[in-house]
Amino acid sequence: MEKQKAYLWLSLGQLTHKKAQALMDLAGGIERLYTEFENIATTRAFLSLKISDEKRAILQRFRDNDYLQARLSALDKMGVQVLDCESEAYPEALHNVDSPPLVLYAKGDVQLLKSPCVAVVGTRHCTRYGQESTKRIARDLCDCGVTVVSGLATGIDTYAHTETLEQKGKTIAVLGGGFLRISPSSNTNLAKQVAAFGLLLSEYPPESESLSFMFVMRNRIVAGISEGVVVVESGIKSGANITANMALENGKTVFCVPGNINSPQSMGTNAMIKEGATLVTNGFEIAETLGFAKKNNAKECKMTPLALDFFEQKVYNLLQMGKTHFDILIEKMECSVRELTVILSTMEIKGIVQKLPSNFYALTNQK
């Protein structure tokens, strides 16, 4: 408990990880830093760290056992646990991210941090295709017992959390702010549901207002606690792309759902696929790649692709009978050569259809 108090105290100073670590190294550990801070703060070595007077004053002000105990008690009444970086519940993988948080505030089932986790992220301004794709991936991951991680933002994040909850699966929402000031406010009720049936996680105290830089910092936690990151839809410049890059930096697998080449919401994902991200069309492929899925589940999933429009579904139904020549498809579809070419090209990009020799087409799972 004393070490937990010390870490909680140091986190209130909002120092960079580098400076916090330097302080602990200087003192010879977190507990000694806490007990001897007044003396340490007058040394030349401390001054060389160039900690601002404001942050130094905060650390001096809150270095109080009674205050810290009262704060822990108040958090406990709120149902909030404090996970310091040495506690058993703290995710081991977070130690490998850039600037790992000293403490995490957790509300809900902290055991989910030990479960297989996959992040599902994407743009706030998603299309109907993105919505349906996210729901499908979340359902598949739930079927494999995978915990779905996201950032509680509008758009793809919201659909990932809500679909998981509807499937009675497990989800973790990592916040870019405190529990008492949910952003966006429209997701306040969703946050309550996640806390009740999953886990809310933040590195910021519950009363913290959400600031823009916090959402970027949040992304490293989303990537850090997940064994893979799925980007459903994203523009060229997107927070989801930042999460994907953070995942790659930590040796995680990045998956992308292919999208319409004319859709701005798919420009980021399509670009990442070109650069080597793993193209996926369902959640079982993700789970199977990471070793979470049963092979029979993966086979079943490949027989039902992600959200198709009316004409794509018609082509899909025809190809379920086996490989089919282009001319036969034109006859059955009752459309022009140009229209069918566009439909088949789109389905190839999505990974649903494959072109065979002699102008035959087949579903990708068919031989």
C-alpha positions as CSV (number, residue, x, y, z in Angstrom):
1,M,0.0,0.0,0.0
2,E,2.9,2.4,0.8
3,K,4.4,1.9,-2.6
4,Q,1.0,2.4,-4.2
5,K,0.7,5.7,-2.4
6,A,4.1,6.8,-3.5
7,Y,3.4,6.1,-7.2
8,L,0.0,7.8,-6.9
9,W,1.8,10.8,-5.4
10,L,4.5,11.0,-8.2
11,S,1.9,10.6,-10.9
12,L,0.1,13.7,-9.6
13,G,3.2,15.7,-10.6
14,Q,2.5,14.9,-14.3
15,L,6.1,14.5,-15.1
16,T,7.4,12.9,-18.3
17,H,8.3,9.3,-17.9
18,K,11.9,10.2,-18.5
19,K,12.0,12.7,-15.6
20,A,10.0,10.5,-13.3
21,Q,12.4,7.6,-13.9
22,A,15.4,9.9,-13.4
23,L,13.9,11.1,-10.0
24,M,13.5,7.5,-8.9
25,D,17.0,6.6,-10.0
26,L,18.3,9.6,-8.2
27,A,16.6,8.6,-4.9
28,G,17.2,4.9,-5.2
29,G,13.6,3.9,-5.6
30,I,10.1,5.3,-5.4
31,E,9.6,4.8,-1.7
32,R,12.9,6.6,-0.8
33,L,11.9,9.4,-3.3
34,Y,8.7,9.8,-1.4
35,T,10.1,9.8,2.1
36,E,13.2,12.0,1.3
37,F,11.8,14.3,-1.3
38,E,12.3,17.5,0.6
39,N,16.1,16.8,0.9
40,I,16.4,15.4,-2.6
41,A,14.7,18.5,-4.1
42,T,17.5,20.8,-2.9
43,T,20.3,18.8,-4.6
44,R,22.2,19.8,-7.7
45,A,21.3,16.6,-9.4
46,F,17.6,17.4,-8.9
47,L,17.9,20.9,-10.2
48,S,19.7,19.6,-13.3
49,L,16.5,17.7,-14.2
50,K,14.8,21.2,-14.7
51,I,11.5,20.2,-13.1
52,S,9.3,23.3,-13.2
53,D,8.6,25.2,-9.9
54,E,4.9,24.4,-10.4
55,K,5.4,20.7,-10.6
56,R,7.8,20.7,-7.7
57,A,5.2,22.6,-5.7
58,I,2.5,20.0,-6.5
59,L,4.8,17.2,-5.4
60,Q,5.6,19.0,-2.2
61,R,1.9,19.8,-1.5
62,F,0.5,16.3,-2.1
63,R,3.3,14.4,-0.2
64,D,1.0,13.7,2.6
65,N,0.0,10.2,3.9
66,D,-3.4,11.3,5.1
67,Y,-4.3,13.1,1.8
68,L,-3.2,10.1,-0.3
69,Q,-5.0,7.6,1.9
70,A,-8.2,9.7,1.7
71,R,-7.8,9.9,-2.0
72,L,-7.4,6.1,-2.3
73,S,-10.5,5.7,-0.1
74,A,-12.5,8.1,-2.2
75,L,-11.5,6.3,-5.4
76,D,-12.4,3.0,-3.8
77,K,-15.9,4.3,-3.0
78,M,-16.3,5.2,-6.7
79,G,-15.3,1.7,-7.6
80,V,-12.0,2.9,-9.1
81,Q,-8.8,0.8,-8.6
82,V,-5.4,2.3,-8.8
83,L,-2.9,0.0,-10.5
84,D,0.7,1.2,-10.0
85,C,3.3,0.1,-12.4
86,E,4.6,-2.6,-10.0
87,S,1.2,-4.1,-9.1
88,E,0.3,-7.5,-10.3
89,A,-2.7,-6.3,-12.3
90,Y,-0.7,-3.7,-14.3
91,P,-0.4,-5.0,-17.9
92,E,3.1,-6.3,-18.4
93,A,3.1,-5.3,-22.1
94,L,2.7,-1.6,-21.1
95,H,6.3,-1.6,-19.7
96,N,7.5,-1.8,-23.3
97,V,5.6,1.2,-24.6
98,D,7.0,4.7,-24.9
99,S,6.4,6.5,-21.6
100,P,4.5,3.8,-19.7
101,P,2.1,5.4,-17.2
102,L,3.1,5.3,-13.5
103,V,-0.4,4.4,-12.5
104,L,-3.6,3.4,-14.3
105,Y,-7.1,4.1,-13.0
106,A,-9.4,1.1,-13.6
107,K,-13.1,0.7,-13.2
108,G,-14.5,-2.7,-13.8
109,D,-13.0,-6.2,-14.3
110,V,-9.2,-5.7,-14.2
111,Q,-8.7,-9.4,-14.9
112,L,-9.5,-8.5,-18.6
113,L,-6.1,-7.1,-18.8
114,K,-4.8,-10.6,-18.6
115,S,-7.1,-11.9,-21.3
116,P,-6.3,-12.1,-25.0
117,C,-7.0,-8.5,-26.3
118,V,-7.4,-7.1,-29.8
119,A,-7.9,-3.4,-30.5
120,V,-10.6,-2.4,-33.0
121,V,-10.2,1.3,-34.0
122,G,-11.0,3.7,-36.9
123,T,-12.3,7.0,-38.0
124,R,-14.9,9.0,-36.1
125,H,-16.7,9.7,-39.4
126,C,-17.3,6.1,-40.5
127,T,-19.5,5.0,-43.4
128,R,-22.3,2.4,-43.2
129,Y,-19.7,-0.1,-44.6
130,G,-17.4,0.7,-41.7
131,Q,-20.2,0.3,-39.2
132,E,-21.2,-3.1,-40.4
133,S,-17.6,-4.2,-40.8
134,T,-16.9,-3.2,-37.2
135,K,-19.9,-5.0,-35.9
136,R,-18.9,-8.2,-37.8
137,I,-15.4,-8.1,-36.6
138,A,-16.5,-7.5,-33.0
139,R,-18.9,-10.4,-33.1
140,D,-16.3,-12.8,-34.5
141,L,-13.8,-11.8,-31.9
142,C,-16.4,-12.3,-29.1
143,D,-17.0,-15.8,-30.5
144,C,-13.3,-16.5,-30.0
145,G,-13.3,-15.3,-26.5
146,V,-11.2,-12.2,-27.4
147,T,-11.5,-9.0,-25.4
148,V,-12.2,-6.0,-27.7
149,V,-10.2,-2.9,-26.9
150,S,-11.0,0.6,-28.2
151,G,-11.0,4.3,-27.2
152,L,-14.6,5.1,-26.6
153,A,-14.6,7.8,-29.4
154,T,-17.5,8.3,-31.8
155,G,-17.6,6.2,-35.0
156,I,-15.7,2.9,-35.2
157,D,-14.8,2.9,-31.5
158,T,-18.4,3.2,-30.4
159,Y,-19.6,0.4,-32.7
160,A,-16.8,-1.8,-31.5
161,H,-17.8,-1.4,-27.8
162,T,-21.6,-1.5,-28.4
163,E,-21.6,-4.6,-30.6
164,T,-19.3,-6.4,-28.1
165,L,-21.7,-5.6,-25.3
166,E,-24.7,-6.7,-27.3
167,Q,-23.0,-10.0,-27.9
168,K,-22.3,-10.3,-24.2
169,G,-18.6,-10.2,-24.9
170,K,-15.9,-8.4,-23.0
171,T,-14.5,-4.9,-23.9
172,I,-12.0,-2.5,-22.5
173,A,-12.4,1.3,-23.2
174,V,-9.2,3.4,-22.8
175,L,-10.1,7.0,-22.1
176,G,-8.3,10.2,-23.1
177,G,-9.4,11.9,-19.8
178,G,-11.0,11.1,-16.5
179,F,-14.0,8.8,-15.6
180,L,-16.0,11.8,-14.4
181,R,-15.6,13.8,-17.6
182,I,-16.3,11.4,-20.4
183,S,-15.5,12.7,-23.9
184,P,-17.5,12.7,-26.0
185,S,-20.3,13.3,-23.5
186,S,-22.7,11.4,-25.8
187,N,-20.9,8.2,-24.8
188,T,-21.4,8.7,-21.0
189,N,-24.0,5.9,-20.8
190,L,-21.8,3.7,-23.0
191,A,-19.0,4.2,-20.5
192,K,-21.2,3.1,-17.6
193,Q,-22.1,-0.1,-19.5
194,V,-18.4,-0.8,-20.2
195,A,-17.6,-0.3,-16.5
196,A,-20.4,-2.6,-15.5
197,F,-19.6,-5.4,-18.0
198,G,-16.1,-4.8,-19.1
199,L,-13.3,-2.3,-18.0
200,L,-12.8,1.4,-18.2
201,L,-9.1,2.4,-18.1
202,S,-7.3,5.7,-17.9
203,E,-4.0,7.1,-16.9
204,Y,-5.6,10.3,-15.8
205,P,-7.4,11.0,-12.4
206,P,-11.2,10.8,-12.6
207,E,-11.8,14.5,-12.5
208,S,-9.4,15.2,-15.4
209,E,-10.8,17.2,-18.3
210,S,-10.1,15.6,-21.7
211,L,-7.4,17.6,-23.7
212,S,-6.3,16.9,-27.2
213,F,-2.9,15.5,-26.4
214,M,-4.5,13.0,-24.0
215,F,-6.1,11.2,-26.9
216,V,-2.8,10.7,-28.6
217,M,-1.3,9.4,-25.3
218,R,-4.3,7.1,-24.9
219,N,-3.5,5.4,-28.2
220,R,-0.2,4.0,-26.9
221,I,-2.2,2.3,-24.1
222,V,-4.8,0.9,-26.6
223,A,-1.9,-0.5,-28.7
224,G,0.2,-1.6,-25.7
225,I,-2.4,-3.8,-24.0
226,S,-3.5,-5.4,-27.3
227,E,-1.9,-8.3,-29.1
228,G,-3.0,-6.9,-32.4
229,V,-4.7,-3.8,-33.8
230,V,-7.5,-3.8,-36.4
231,V,-8.1,-0.6,-38.3
232,V,-11.5,-0.7,-40.0
233,E,-11.7,2.7,-41.7
234,S,-9.3,5.6,-41.5
235,G,-8.3,8.6,-43.5
236,I,-4.7,9.4,-44.5
237,K,-4.4,11.5,-41.3
238,S,-6.1,9.7,-38.5
239,G,-5.7,8.9,-34.8
240,A,-6.2,5.2,-35.8
241,N,-3.1,5.4,-38.0
242,I,-1.2,6.6,-34.9
243,T,-2.4,3.7,-32.9
244,A,-1.4,1.3,-35.7
245,N,2.1,2.8,-35.9
246,M,2.5,2.5,-32.1
247,A,1.5,-1.1,-32.4
248,L,4.1,-1.7,-35.1
249,E,6.8,-0.1,-32.9
250,N,6.0,-2.6,-30.2
251,G,6.1,-5.6,-32.5
252,K,2.3,-6.0,-32.7
253,T,0.4,-7.2,-35.8
254,V,-1.7,-4.6,-37.6
255,F,-4.7,-5.7,-39.6
256,C,-6.8,-3.5,-42.0
257,V,-10.2,-3.9,-43.5
258,P,-9.9,-3.0,-47.3
259,G,-12.4,-0.4,-48.5
260,N,-13.7,1.4,-51.5
261,I,-10.8,3.1,-53.4
262,N,-13.0,6.2,-53.9
263,S,-13.9,6.5,-50.2
264,P,-11.8,9.0,-48.1
265,Q,-12.6,6.9,-45.1
266,S,-10.6,4.0,-46.6
267,M,-7.6,5.9,-47.9
268,G,-5.6,5.2,-44.7
269,T,-6.5,1.5,-44.4
270,N,-5.8,0.8,-48.1
271,A,-2.5,2.7,-47.9
272,M,-1.5,0.6,-44.8
273,I,-2.3,-2.6,-46.7
274,K,0.0,-1.5,-49.5
275,E,2.7,-0.9,-46.9
276,G,2.4,-4.4,-45.4
277,A,-0.5,-4.4,-43.0
278,T,-2.5,-7.7,-43.0
279,L,-5.7,-7.5,-45.0
280,V,-8.7,-9.1,-43.2
281,T,-12.3,-9.5,-44.1
282,N,-13.6,-10.9,-40.8
283,G,-12.7,-11.3,-37.1
284,F,-11.9,-15.0,-37.2
285,E,-9.0,-14.3,-39.6
286,I,-7.6,-11.9,-37.0
287,A,-8.1,-14.3,-34.1
288,E,-6.7,-17.3,-36.1
289,T,-3.6,-15.3,-37.0
290,L,-3.0,-14.4,-33.4
291,G,-3.7,-18.0,-32.2
292,F,-7.1,-17.4,-30.6
293,A,-9.5,-19.0,-33.1
294,K,-10.6,-22.5,-33.8
295,K,-10.0,-23.5,-37.4
296,N,-13.7,-24.6,-37.9
297,N,-14.8,-21.1,-36.8
298,A,-12.4,-19.5,-39.3
299,K,-13.7,-21.7,-42.1
300,E,-17.3,-20.8,-41.2
301,C,-16.5,-17.1,-41.1
302,K,-14.9,-17.1,-44.5
303,M,-18.2,-18.3,-46.0
304,T,-19.9,-15.1,-45.0
305,P,-18.1,-11.9,-46.0
306,L,-18.3,-8.4,-44.5
307,A,-21.0,-6.0,-45.4
308,L,-21.9,-6.3,-49.1
309,D,-24.2,-4.0,-51.2
310,F,-27.1,-5.5,-53.2
311,F,-25.1,-6.2,-56.4
312,E,-22.1,-7.6,-54.5
313,Q,-24.3,-9.9,-52.6
314,K,-25.9,-11.2,-55.8
315,V,-22.4,-12.0,-57.3
316,Y,-21.4,-13.6,-54.0
317,N,-24.5,-15.9,-54.1
318,L,-23.8,-16.9,-57.7
319,L,-20.1,-17.7,-56.9
320,Q,-21.1,-19.9,-53.9
321,M,-22.1,-22.5,-56.5
322,G,-18.4,-22.6,-57.7
323,K,-16.1,-20.9,-60.1
324,T,-18.1,-19.1,-62.8
325,H,-17.1,-17.5,-66.1
326,F,-17.3,-13.7,-66.5
327,D,-19.8,-14.1,-69.4
328,I,-22.1,-16.3,-67.3
329,L,-22.0,-13.7,-64.5
330,I,-23.1,-11.0,-67.0
331,E,-26.0,-13.1,-68.1
332,K,-27.1,-13.9,-64.6
333,M,-26.6,-10.3,-63.3
334,E,-28.2,-8.7,-66.3
335,C,-25.7,-5.8,-66.3
336,S,-23.1,-4.3,-68.6
337,V,-19.5,-5.5,-68.9
338,R,-18.3,-2.2,-67.3
339,E,-20.7,-2.5,-64.3
340,L,-19.7,-6.1,-63.6
341,T,-16.0,-5.3,-63.9
342,V,-16.4,-2.6,-61.3
343,I,-18.3,-4.9,-58.9
344,L,-15.8,-7.7,-59.3
345,S,-12.8,-5.3,-58.9
346,T,-14.3,-3.9,-55.6
347,M,-14.9,-7.5,-54.3
348,E,-11.3,-8.4,-55.2
349,I,-10.0,-5.4,-53.2
350,K,-12.2,-6.6,-50.2
351,G,-10.6,-10.0,-50.5
352,I,-13.9,-11.7,-51.2
353,V,-13.4,-12.7,-54.9
354,Q,-10.4,-14.0,-56.8
355,K,-9.8,-13.9,-60.6
356,L,-8.8,-17.2,-62.1
357,P,-7.3,-18.1,-65.5
358,S,-9.5,-17.9,-68.6
359,N,-11.7,-15.1,-67.1
360,F,-13.2,-17.3,-64.4
361,Y,-14.0,-15.9,-60.9
362,A,-14.4,-17.7,-57.6
363,L,-14.8,-16.9,-53.9
364,T,-11.4,-16.5,-52.2
365,N,-12.0,-19.5,-49.9
366,Q,-12.7,-21.8,-52.9
367,K,-10.0,-23.7,-54.7
